[in-house]
């Protein structure tokens, strides 16, 4: 009976992983065939698009297939579904932006690596086991090293790849160390089972190990989301990398990092002992405040566009950390944590569109035949023949600054509202302070975004502006701008999936009899 139960869980897990397997097998086939089949980069890009569409079909085929969450390495809940749809949609946008980036000789490896990164992100979204979660995170990191080196082998790209590689290895070590302590604190590796144990009267059997786990897990994930104190690689790597790689780094690792935080930190420690969640809340509060302040104030001094967007990315990681702090604080008082997680998911949707759109505009533009690199070079863009591109850039920048009714405004509103939802508790003054800091930092960030918009429409042009990239890049940038406006006007289309995903993250069903016996054994283990 017990063997049959876990066999069914294994078969169900494989069915749930069908979308990820489609992407992984497609990437392996592309990389294996590339030495024997000569295709152009656009043909390899088309194959990648079909792979993502096939993965989307497999995702809908697998939807509704359920298995016992306390016995499965992967989970098929609303958080996984909507996160995977977001990752696949952004993957199509990235392919549109990247279709002309690699040379024909390296295109198969380049696009295959992008597919593997998307597969790794989807694994993290559905992960329900610490080992499985780490595998998904590494499936994002390892192909990233490859794409950093495949595009242009210049001294600057090699420097960026080297910096990212060594710091990523350090962050992975910290994360793995924290996950090991997390396993040691409960004796089990299933994330939902950990959350179930932490919600019981016995709580976590080894609280001190869990405290160490919080610090190291948070440190490892801070690197991926570019949050203080492991943020310092971002400006140099963004500036030294090709623009399309900077766009990918600004979005995908950040989404993966916060999805991992939802699965691990907010879904487990927010339901654990008061001491444990208080420590986690304080740590998240400090990281959120420091990240917002540093990112915005240093961005004020930047003239290089990619460095400015790098510090902007750091600041937005701070806003997202406000949602993590709120989820931890709400859970520590026995309240539902979906408010914080709902804000995080909503903000990730908004951030994907506005940041990929902004980087896409930089990819498209040339001034006097050279790539656009500085803020000043965008002067007069709104009145040139490239005015549609300037309009798309203005929409993305205004959304990044949080101007209503664009989607970025609602993203910030959801995150800050999640923090304010904890104000009915006695010790909520710290969250009120954090919310005020977030609003003030949003006002500071609006300055350097609006400065670019002012230059585009009120300053004279500094050269002949050209648009490159063809219809795929234009389609990706246009989709980002249009969706930013449309979803801003009809923000309920994002709020409903965000609420479903948040409820799924916090949902803990009663375990089956076999699993309940296993959990009881784990809870009494010394």
N, C-alpha and C positions, 0 to 999 in steps of 0.2 A: 504493500500500500504506500509506504513512504517512498520507495524507489519510483513507483509510478507517478507520484505527485511531483517529484522533482524532475522527472523526465518530461512531463507535460509542461513544466515551467521552462525547461530548456528549449523545447520545440516552439513554444509561444514566443520566447525571446528572439529566436532566429527569424520568426515571421515578422516581429516588430522591427527588426533590423534590416528588412528588405530595402528600404530607400538608401540607407548607407552602403549596403552591399553593392547596389547598382552603381553608385559613384565610384567605389573602390575598385570594382572589377573593370569599369570603363577606363579609369586612370591607369591601371596595370596593363590593360590591353594597348592603350595608346603608347605608353612608354616602351612596351616590349616590341611593338610593330614599327616604331619610328625609325630604327636603323635599316629596315627592309622595305618600307613603304614611303615614297617621297611625295609628300603633300605640302601645300602652301600653308602658311600660318592661318589664313582665313578658313581653310578647309578643316584644320584641326580645331579651330574655334567653333565652327558649326557642329562638329562631332561633340564637343563639350556641351554646347547648348542642348543637343538632343539627349545627352546623358542626364542633364539636369531635368529636362522635361520627363524623361523616363523615370527618374527618381521621384518626381512629383506624383506621377501616376502610381508608383509603388507605395507612396505615402498614403494616398487615398485608399488604395487596396488594403493596406495594413490597418487603417483606422478602424477602430471598433474591436480589434482583436485584443483580448485582455488575458492577463495571467496574474497569478498571485504576486503582489508587489513585494511581499516579504521573502520571496524565493527567487526572484528574477533579477538579472543584472541590468536589464533595460526596462523602462516603464513607458506605457503608451497612454499618457494622460493628455489633458488639454495644454499644459505647459509645453510638452514635447511637440505636439501637433503644430501649435501656432509658432513656436520658436523655429521649428524646421521649415515651415512655410516662409517665415521671414528670411531665414538663411538661404533657401533656394531662390527666393525672389531677388535678394541682394546679389546672389551669385550670378544671376542673369545680367544684372546691371553691371557687375564687374567685368564680365566677359565682353559686354558691349564696349566698355571703356578700354579694354586691353587687347582688342582684336588685332591691332597693328603694332603692339609693343615688341614681341620677341622676333628674332630672325627665324627664317624658315627652318634652319637646322635645329633650333632649340625649341621650336613651338610645341612639339608634342610633350616634352618634359615640362614646359612652362604651364600649359593648360592642364596637363595631368596633375601637376602639383596643386593648382587651384581647385581641382575637383577633390583631391585628397583633403585639402584644408576645409572645404565645405562638408565633407563626410565626417571629419573630426569634430567640427562644430555641432553637427547633428547628433553625433554620439554623446557629446557632453549634454546636449539638451534632453536626451532620453536616459542618461546614466542614472543607475540606481545602486551602484556599487563603487567603492572607493578605487578599486583597481581599474574598473571599466572607465571611470571618470578620468583617471590619470592617462589611460591609453588614448582617450579622445583628445585630451589636451595636447599630448605629444604628437598626435596625428595632425594637429594644426601647426605645431611648432616646427617639426622636422621639414615638411615641405616649404615652410616659410624661409628656412635657410637656403633652400635650393633656388627659389624664385628670386631671392636677393642677389644671387650670384649668376643666374642664367641670363638676365636681361642685358646688362652692359658691364663688361669686365674692365672698368676704369678704376683708378686708384680710389676715387671717392666711394664708388659702390662696394669695392672690396673692404674699405674701412667700415662702411655701414654694416655690411654682412658680418664682419668679424666682431664688431661691438655687440650686435644683436645676438650672435651665436653664443658668445661667452656669458653674457648676462642672462640669456634665456636658460642656459644650462644651470647657472646658479639658482635662478628662480625655480626651475624644475626640482632641483635638489631640496630647496627649502620646502616646496609644496609636498614632495614625497615624504620628507621627514615629518611634516605636520600630519599627513594622512596616516603614517605609521603610528603616531601617538593617538590619533583618532580611533584607529583600530584597537590599540591597546587599552583605551578608556572603556570600551564596551565588550571587546572580544568577538565582535562580528563586523563584517564589512558592508552589509546591506544598508543603504542610507535610510530607507523608510523604517527599517527595523531599529536603527539607531534613534531615529526621531520618536518611534513608538516607546522605546525604553526610556528616553529622556522625559517623555510626557507622563510616565507612570510615577507613583509615589516614591519608588526607590531611586528614580532619576539615574544619572550615569554612575556606575559603580566606582569609577576612578576619576573624580572631579579634577584633581591636579594634573593628570595627564591630558584631560580635555582642555584645560587652560593653556597648556603648552601647544596643543594642537591648534587652538584658535590663532595664536600668534604666528605660527609658521605657515598655516594654510592661508591666512590673510596676507602674509608677506609674499608668498608665491603667486597669489592671484593679483596682488597689487602691481606686479611687473606686467602682467598681461593687459591690465586695464589702464596702464600708465598713470598710476596713482602714487602720491608721495608715500614712502621715501624711495620707491624704485621707479621713478619717472624719468630719471636724468638721461636715459638713452634716447628718448623719443625725438627731441629736436635734431640731434646730429644724424640719427638714422633716417628720419623723414627727409631732411635736406640732402643727404648723400645718396638716397635711393631714387630711382625713376619715379615719376609722379604716380603712376598706376600702383606701384608697390607701396608708396606712402598712403595711398587711398585705402588699400587693403589692410595695411597695418593700423590705420586709424579706426577701422570699423570691426573687422572680424575678431581679432584677439580681444577687443573690448567686449563684444557681445558674448564671446565664449567665457571670459572671466566672470562676468556678472551672472550668466546662467549657472556657472559652477558655484558662485556664491549663493544663489537661490537654492540650489540643490543641497549644498552642504551647510552653510552657515545659518542662513535664515530659517531653513526648514528643520534644523536639528537643535541648534543652540538657543533659538528663541523659545523652545519648549522645555528647556532643561532647568536646572536649579537656578534660583534667583542669583546666587553668587556668580555662577557661570555666565548668565546672560547679561548681568550688569558689567562684568569685565569686557565681554564682547561688544556691548553697546558703547562703552567708553572708548575702546580702541577704534571702532568704526566712526565715532564722532570726531575724534582727533584727525583721522585720515581724511574724512570729508572736508573738514574746515581747512586743513593745511593744503589739500589739493586744490580746492576752489581758489583760495587766496593766492597761492604761488602761480597757478596757471594763468589767472587773469592779469595779475600785476606784471608778470614778465612778458606776457603777450603784448602789453601796451608798448613795449620797447622794440618790437620786432618790425623789420622792414622786408625781410624775406618771407614770401607767401607761405612756403611749406613750413618754415619754422613757426610762423604765426599760427598756422592751423595745428601744428604739433602742440603748442602751449594751449591753444583752444581745446584740443582733445583732452589734455590734462585737466583743464577746468571742468569739462563736461563729465569726466570721471568723478570729480568731486560732487557734482550735482547728483549723479547716480548713487554715490555712497550715502547721500542723505536718505535715499529710499532704503538702503540696507540698514542704516541706523534706526530708522522708523520701524522696520519689520522686527528687528531685534528688541527694541523697546516695547513694542506692543505685545510681542509674544511673552516677554518677561513678566507681564502683568496678567497673563492668562487670557488676553484678548486675541482676536483673530489677527494674523499677520498679513492678511492679503492686501491691506492698504499699501504697505511698503512695497511688496512684490508687484502689485498692480502698477504702481508708479514707475518701477524699474522697467517693466516690460513695455509700457507705453512710451517711455523716454527712448528706449532702444529702437523702437519703430521710427520715431521722429528723427533720431540721430542718424540712423542709416541713410535716410533720404537726403537730409540736408548736408551731411559731410561728403557723401559720395558725389552729390551734385556739385558741390564747391570744387572738389578735386577734379571732377570731370571737365569743368570749365577751364581749369589750368591746363589740362591735357589738350584741349581743343585749340587754345589760343597761341598764336605766334605774333611777335612784334618785330618788324623788319627782318622776318625770316628766322628769328631766334625764339626759343621758348620763353614764356613769361615767367619771371622769377621774383620780382619785387612788387610791393604794393603800388608804388608810383607808376609802374608800367601799365596798370589798369586804368589810368587817367583817360577820361573821355570815351571809355568803351561804350557807354550807353547811347552815344550819338554817332557812332561809326556804322558801317554796313554790317558789323557783327552785333548790332543792338539786341537781337533775340538771345544771344549768348549772355550779353550783359544783363538782360532782364532775368534770365535763369539764375545768374550769379547773385543778383540783388535779392531774389526770392529766398535762396538758400541762406544768404548772410542774415537777412532779416529774421528768418526762422531760427537760426543759430543764436541770435541775440534775444529771442523770446518776444517778438512783436506780435500782438494779436491781429487777426485771428489765425495766424499760421500754425502749423502743427507743432513747431518748437515751443510756442507759448503754452500750449496745452500739456506738452511733456513736462515743462518746468512746473506748471500748475499742479499736475498730478503728484509729482515728487514732493513738492513743498506741502501740499494738502495732506499727504500721508504722514508727514512729520507733525503737522498741526492736529491730526486726528488723535494724537496721544496727549493732548493738553488737559484732558480731564483727570489725569493721574497726578499724584502729589509731586513727584520728582520730574515733571515734564518741562521745567524751566530751561533745562539744557537743550531740549529739542526746539523750544521757542527761539533761543539764541541762535541755534544752528539754522533755523529757517530764516531769521533776519539776516544772518551772514550770507545765506544763499541768495536772497533777494538783492542785497547790496552788491554782491559779486556779479549778479546778472546785469545790474546797471553799469558796472565797470566794464564788463565784457561787451555790452552794447556799444561802447565808445569805439573800440577798434574795429568792430564790424561795420558800424555806420560810417566810420571814416572812409572805408573802402567804397561804400555806396556813394558817398559824397564826391569822392574823386572820380568815380565812373560817370557821374552826371553833371558835375559842376566845374571840373578842371579840364584844361585843354589836353588833347591827345599828345603823346610823346613819340609817336611813330605810326607807321602803317600796320594796321591790325589785320591779321589773317585768321581764318578758321580752318583747322585741319581735322582729320579723323573720320570723315564720311558719316553716313547715316547711322551706323551702329552707335558711335559716340554721341551723336546728336540725339538719338532716341533715348539713350540712357540718361543723359542730362535733362532732356525734356520730361521724361517720366518722373525723375526726382522732383523737378520744379512743380509739375502739374499735381502730383500726388501730395506734395507739401501743402499746396493751396487747397486742394479738394478735401483731403482728410482733416485739414484745419477747420474747414467749414462744416464738415460732417464728422466731427471727432468721435462720435458714438460708435462709428465703424471700427475704431481702434480700441475704444474703452471696453466694449463688450468682450472681445477676445482676451484683453489684458485681465479683466476680472475673472474670466474662466480659468486662465492660466494661473492666476494667483491662488484661487481656491484649490486648484489641483495640487499646487506646491505644498499646501498646508494640510491636505486631506490625509487622514490616517484611518484606514478601515480596520475593523476587528480582524485579527489574523485567524487563519484556519487552525484546527486543533493541532496538527502536526507542527506547524510553525510556532504556535503559541508555546508548545513544550520546549522548542529550541530556544525561544526568547527567554523563557523562564530560567532555563539553564544558564544562559548568558548573563542574566541579571544577577544571579547568585554566585557567579564565578569570581574568585578573589583577584 
